Amino acid sequence: MNNSILGLGFILTAGLVSAKVIKKLSFPAVTAYLLLGILIGPSILNLVPKDILNSSGMISNVVLGIIAFGIGQNFSRFHLRRIGKTVIWISVLEACGALILVTAAFYFLLHQPFYISLIFGSIASATAPAATVMVIREYRARGNFTDTLLGVVAIDDAWCLIIFAVSLAISQAIYAHAVEASFIIRVFLNALLSIAGSFILGAFMAIFLSIIYRFVRTQAELLILTLGLIFLNIGIAIWLNLSVLLASMFLGAMLVNLNRYSFKFFDSLKMIDSPLFLLFFVLAGANLEIGILNNLSLIGLTYLIFRVAGKILGVNLGAKASGAASSVRKYLGFALVPQAGVALGCALIAKSDFPEAGNMIFTTIVATTVIYELVGPLCTKYALRKAEDIIIH
């Protein structure tokens, strides 16, 4: 298929139909999008036009910017006060637990280079909130366990973005054979400069957006303004070699604390984000190289096991440190199995930054994401039931 417009229409329509079908099996829509992408991608049916596949980078930057912008909303002063120390402790330690265990497993057990191990570890820290929230809504779960879980998944991806930004800088330095004695210090300084630069850019854009908002009169103008500033923020971040994910997250975080009407900016995007997300996940699946999956079975299995183990261990330590209920300590880690958007976005960045290992990293993350999104909702349901926040007869 060489007709790009026809291809876009086919992807959107087929994506909607596949999501409706898989919903009957109680699986999240993202699973349907990934499976559809794999099916119609070059490795199987080859129905995706080359022009669309070649535009994957631009589409992913736009969608990841919107996702990260939405994540920034969770950093309002009110929200951080409300979720309390338990959520902070658990979210930080479960993200770091996955980072440390996956990195160690890849380096010591699989004997992968440290920069590859670190990239896998940083991606492992992410959790997909959509599948978790879907299960909570479906079974009308209520209770302290559910409240803690919602707080953790809301802020978890923010820690992932920060962890990934620092890990990427370290990995790039190692990959470039920077072996001088002082390189570690310089790597951390570069990472801090990248984070600081992303923060300054996001803060400036948030202030600019708040000023221009005074002249907005209609919902359509608000949507145009919000998208325009997000695109400007992404474009400048790419131009200055800053983190697109962090710059977008800081834009959302600063905006929600600067402007009392900030919810309108986030709500306006709900009008157009669904088709963009669909395109992003379908193209992520289409970029999967099935031919190398056979060589990645051990790598994928290691990632699957040690990421979940890291989450469970981190939750246990965080719950103990914050004095959380025993049900939180025992079962909340099982509810953090799903992984999707941010992890795939980080994998796409790794694919473009590391030509030799990028395909292996990306393919592993796509394949394991499909498994996590299939198994994850069942694990969340199990955790909610064991915590007695839902009763299933």
C-alpha positions in Angstrom: 0.0 0.0 0.0 1.6 3.3 -1.2 -1.4 5.6 -0.6 -0.7 7.4 2.7 -4.2 8.9 3.1 -5.8 5.4 2.5 -3.3 3.9 4.9 -4.2 6.4 7.7 -7.9 5.8 7.2 -7.3 2.0 7.3 -5.2 2.2 10.5 -7.7 4.4 12.3 -10.7 2.3 11.3 -9.0 -1.1 11.9 -7.7 0.2 15.2 -11.2 1.1 16.4 -12.6 -2.2 15.3 -9.8 -4.2 16.9 -10.2 -2.3 20.2 -13.9 -3.1 20.2 -13.2 -6.8 19.6 -10.5 -7.2 22.2 -12.6 -5.3 24.8 -14.9 -8.3 24.8 -12.0 -10.2 26.3 -11.5 -7.5 29.0 -8.1 -6.4 27.6 -7.1 -2.8 27.2 -7.2 -1.1 23.8 -3.5 -0.6 23.7 -3.1 -4.3 23.4 -5.3 -4.3 20.3 -3.4 -1.5 18.7 0.0 -3.2 19.2 -1.3 -6.5 17.9 -2.8 -4.8 14.9 0.4 -2.9 14.2 2.4 -6.2 14.3 -0.1 -7.8 11.9 -0.2 -5.1 9.3 3.4 -4.1 9.6 6.3 -5.0 7.2 7.0 -8.3 9.0 3.6 -9.9 8.2 1.0 -8.3 5.9 3.0 -5.2 5.0 -0.1 -2.9 4.7 1.4 0.2 6.3 2.6 2.8 3.6 6.3 3.5 3.8 5.6 7.3 4.1 3.7 6.6 7.3 6.3 4.3 8.7 9.0 6.9 7.9 6.9 9.4 9.8 6.9 7.3 13.0 9.6 9.5 14.6 7.6 12.7 14.2 4.4 11.0 15.3 6.0 9.5 18.4 7.6 12.8 19.4 4.2 14.5 19.2 2.3 11.8 21.1 5.1 11.4 23.7 5.0 15.2 24.2 1.3 15.1 24.8 1.6 12.1 27.2 4.4 13.7 29.2 2.4 17.0 29.3 -0.5 15.1 30.9 1.8 13.4 33.4 3.0 16.9 34.5 -0.6 17.6 35.8 0.1 15.2 38.7 2.7 17.6 40.1 0.2 20.2 41.4 0.9 21.3 44.9 -2.6 20.2 45.9 -2.1 16.7 44.4 1.3 16.2 46.0 -0.1 17.1 49.4 -3.1 14.9 49.0 -1.3 11.7 48.0 1.0 11.9 51.0 4.3 10.3 52.0 3.2 6.7 51.4 2.7 7.2 47.7 5.9 9.1 47.3 8.0 6.4 49.1 6.4 3.5 47.2 6.5 5.2 43.8 10.1 6.1 44.1 11.3 2.8 45.5 9.3 0.6 43.1 10.7 2.6 40.1 14.2 2.3 41.5 13.7 -1.4 42.4 12.9 -2.2 38.7 15.8 -0.1 37.6 18.3 -1.8 39.8 17.2 -5.4 39.4 16.8 -5.3 35.6 20.1 -3.5 35.1 21.9 -6.0 37.4 20.2 -9.0 35.7 21.2 -7.9 32.2 24.7 -7.0 33.2 25.6 -10.0 35.5 23.3 -12.8 34.2 23.1 -12.0 30.5 26.5 -10.3 30.2 25.1 -7.4 28.2 27.1 -4.2 28.0 26.4 -1.9 30.9 24.9 0.9 28.7 22.4 -1.6 27.3 21.6 -3.0 30.7 21.1 0.5 32.1 18.7 1.5 29.3 16.6 -1.7 29.9 16.6 -0.9 33.7 15.5 2.7 33.2 12.6 1.6 30.9 11.6 -1.0 33.4 10.7 1.7 35.9 7.6 2.8 33.9 4.1 1.6 34.6 1.0 2.0 32.4 -1.8 3.6 34.4 -4.5 3.1 31.7 -4.9 -0.7 32.2 -4.9 -0.4 36.0 -7.5 2.4 36.0 -9.6 0.3 33.6 -9.8 -2.6 36.1 -10.5 -0.3 39.0 -13.4 1.3 37.2 -14.7 -2.0 35.9 -15.0 -3.6 39.3 -15.8 -0.3 41.1 -12.9 -0.9 43.5 -12.8 1.3 46.6 -10.6 1.5 49.7 -7.2 2.6 51.0 -5.4 0.1 48.8 -7.1 1.5 45.7 -6.4 5.1 46.6 -2.7 4.3 47.2 -2.5 2.4 43.9 -4.1 5.3 41.9 -1.6 7.7 43.5 1.4 5.5 42.6 0.4 4.9 39.0 -0.3 8.6 38.5 3.2 9.7 39.5 5.2 6.6 38.5 5.9 7.6 34.9 7.2 10.9 36.1 10.0 9.2 37.9 10.6 7.0 34.9 11.2 10.1 32.7 13.7 11.5 35.1 15.5 8.1 35.5 15.5 7.6 31.8 16.9 11.0 31.1 19.9 10.5 33.4 20.4 6.8 32.3 20.3 7.9 28.7 23.1 10.5 29.2 25.2 7.9 31.0 24.7 5.3 28.4 25.4 7.7 25.5 28.8 8.6 27.2 29.7 4.9 27.7 28.6 4.1 24.1 30.8 6.9 22.8 33.8 5.3 24.6 34.3 8.2 27.0 36.6 6.3 29.3 38.6 9.1 30.9 38.7 9.2 34.7 36.6 12.3 34.8 33.9 11.1 32.4 31.4 10.0 35.2 31.4 13.5 36.7 30.9 15.1 33.2 28.1 12.6 32.4 26.2 13.5 35.5 26.8 17.2 34.9 25.5 16.8 31.3 22.4 14.9 32.6 21.8 17.6 35.2 22.2 20.3 32.5 19.7 18.4 30.3 17.2 18.2 33.2 17.7 21.9 34.1 17.5 23.0 30.5 14.2 21.0 30.1 12.8 22.6 33.3 13.7 26.1 32.2 12.2 25.6 28.7 9.0 24.0 30.2 8.7 26.8 32.8 9.1 29.5 30.1 6.5 28.0 27.9 4.1 27.6 30.8 4.5 31.3 31.7 4.0 32.2 28.0 1.0 30.0 27.7 -0.6 31.6 30.8 -0.1 35.1 29.4 -1.6 34.3 26.0 -4.5 32.5 27.6 -6.0 35.9 28.5 -6.8 36.5 24.8 -8.5 33.1 24.2 -12.2 33.3 23.7 -13.4 29.9 22.4 -12.7 26.2 23.0 -11.3 25.9 19.5 -8.8 28.7 20.2 -7.8 27.0 23.5 -7.1 23.7 21.7 -5.0 25.5 19.0 -3.0 27.4 21.6 -2.4 24.4 23.7 -1.2 22.2 20.8 0.8 25.1 19.3 2.8 25.6 22.6 3.3 21.8 23.1 4.6 21.6 19.5 6.9 24.6 20.0 8.1 23.1 23.3 8.9 19.8 21.6 10.6 21.4 18.6 12.8 23.7 20.7 13.7 20.7 23.0 14.8 18.7 19.9 16.7 21.8 18.5 18.6 22.3 21.8 19.2 18.5 22.3 17.1 18.5 25.5 14.7 15.7 26.6 11.4 16.0 24.8 9.7 14.0 27.6 11.1 16.1 30.4 10.5 19.4 28.7 6.8 18.4 28.1 6.4 17.1 31.6 7.8 20.3 33.1 5.5 22.4 30.9 2.5 20.5 32.3 3.9 20.7 35.9 4.6 24.4 35.8 1.3 25.2 34.1 -0.8 23.3 36.7 0.9 25.3 39.5 0.8 28.7 37.7 -2.7 28.9 36.2 -5.8 28.2 38.2 -7.6 27.4 35.0 -4.9 24.9 33.9 -7.4 22.0 33.8 -8.9 23.6 30.7 -5.6 23.1 28.8 -5.5 19.4 29.7 -9.2 18.8 29.1 -9.0 20.4 25.6 -6.5 17.8 24.4 -9.0 15.0 25.2 -10.8 16.1 22.0 -8.0 14.9 19.7 -5.6 12.7 21.7 -7.4 9.3 21.1 -6.6 9.0 17.3 -3.0 10.2 18.0 -2.5 7.5 20.6 -4.0 4.9 18.3 -1.6 5.9 15.6 1.4 5.8 18.0 0.7 2.3 19.3 -0.2 0.8 15.9 3.0 2.2 14.4 5.0 1.0 17.5 3.7 -2.5 16.7 4.4 -2.1 13.0 8.0 -1.3 13.7 8.5 -4.6 15.5 11.0 -6.8 13.7 9.6 -10.3 14.2 12.6 -11.8 12.6 14.8 -11.2 15.6 12.3 -12.3 18.2 13.7 -15.9 18.2 17.1 -14.5 19.4 15.5 -12.4 22.2 13.6 -15.1 24.1 16.0 -15.2 27.0 16.4 -11.4 27.1 12.6 -10.9 27.0 12.0 -13.5 29.7 14.7 -11.9 31.9 13.1 -8.5 31.5 9.6 -9.8 32.2 10.7 -11.6 35.4 13.1 -9.1 36.9 11.0 -6.0 36.2 8.0 -7.5 38.1 10.4 -8.7 40.9 11.8 -5.2 41.2 8.4 -3.6 41.4 7.3 -6.0 44.1 10.5 -5.5 46.1 10.3 -1.7 45.8 6.7 -1.6 46.9 7.6 -3.8 49.9 10.4 -1.5 51.0 8.4 1.7 50.3 5.4 0.4 52.3 7.6 -0.5 55.3 9.4 2.8 55.2 6.1 4.8 55.1 4.2 2.5 57.5 1.6 1.5 55.0 -1.0 -1.2 55.5 0.1 -4.8 55.2 -2.2 -5.3 52.2 -0.4 -2.5 50.3 3.0 -4.1 51.2 1.9 -7.6 50.0 -0.1 -7.0 46.9 0.3 -3.5 45.4 3.4 -4.7 43.4 1.2 -7.1 41.4 -1.0 -4.2 40.3 2.0 -2.4 38.7 2.6 -5.1 36.0 1.1 -3.2 33.0 3.5 -1.2 30.8 2.8 0.7 27.7 3.1 4.4 26.4 6.1 5.9 28.2 8.1 2.6 28.0 7.5 2.4 24.3 8.5 6.0 23.9 11.7 5.5 25.8 12.4 2.4 23.7 11.9 4.5 20.5 14.4 7.0 21.7 16.9 4.3 22.5 16.3 2.8 19.0 17.3 6.0 17.3 20.2 6.8 19.7 21.9 3.4 19.6 22.0 2.1 16.0 23.6 -1.3 16.8 21.5 -2.3 19.9 18.4 -0.1 19.3 16.4 -2.7 17.4 17.0 -5.3 20.0 15.9 -2.9 22.8 12.8 -1.7 20.9 11.7 -5.2 19.8 12.1 -6.6 23.3 10.0 -3.7 24.9 7.3 -4.0 22.3 7.0 -7.8 22.7 7.0 -7.7 26.5 4.6 -4.8 26.5 2.1 -7.0 24.6 2.5 -9.7 27.3 2.3 -7.2 30.2 -0.8 -5.6 28.7 -2.4 -9.1 28.4 -1.4 -10.3 31.8 -1.4 -7.0 33.7 -5.1 -6.5 34.1 -5.5 -10.0 35.6 -2.7 -9.2 38.1 -4.4 -5.9 39.0 -7.7 -7.7 39.6 -5.9 -10.3 41.7 -4.3 -7.6 43.9 -7.5 -5.7 44.4 -9.3 -8.8 45.3 -6.6 -9.9 47.8 -6.7 -6.4 49.3 -10.5 -6.8 49.7 -11.2 -3.6 47.7 -13.4 -5.6 45.4 -15.5 -8.7 46.0 -16.0 -11.1 43.1 -18.6 -13.8 43.6 
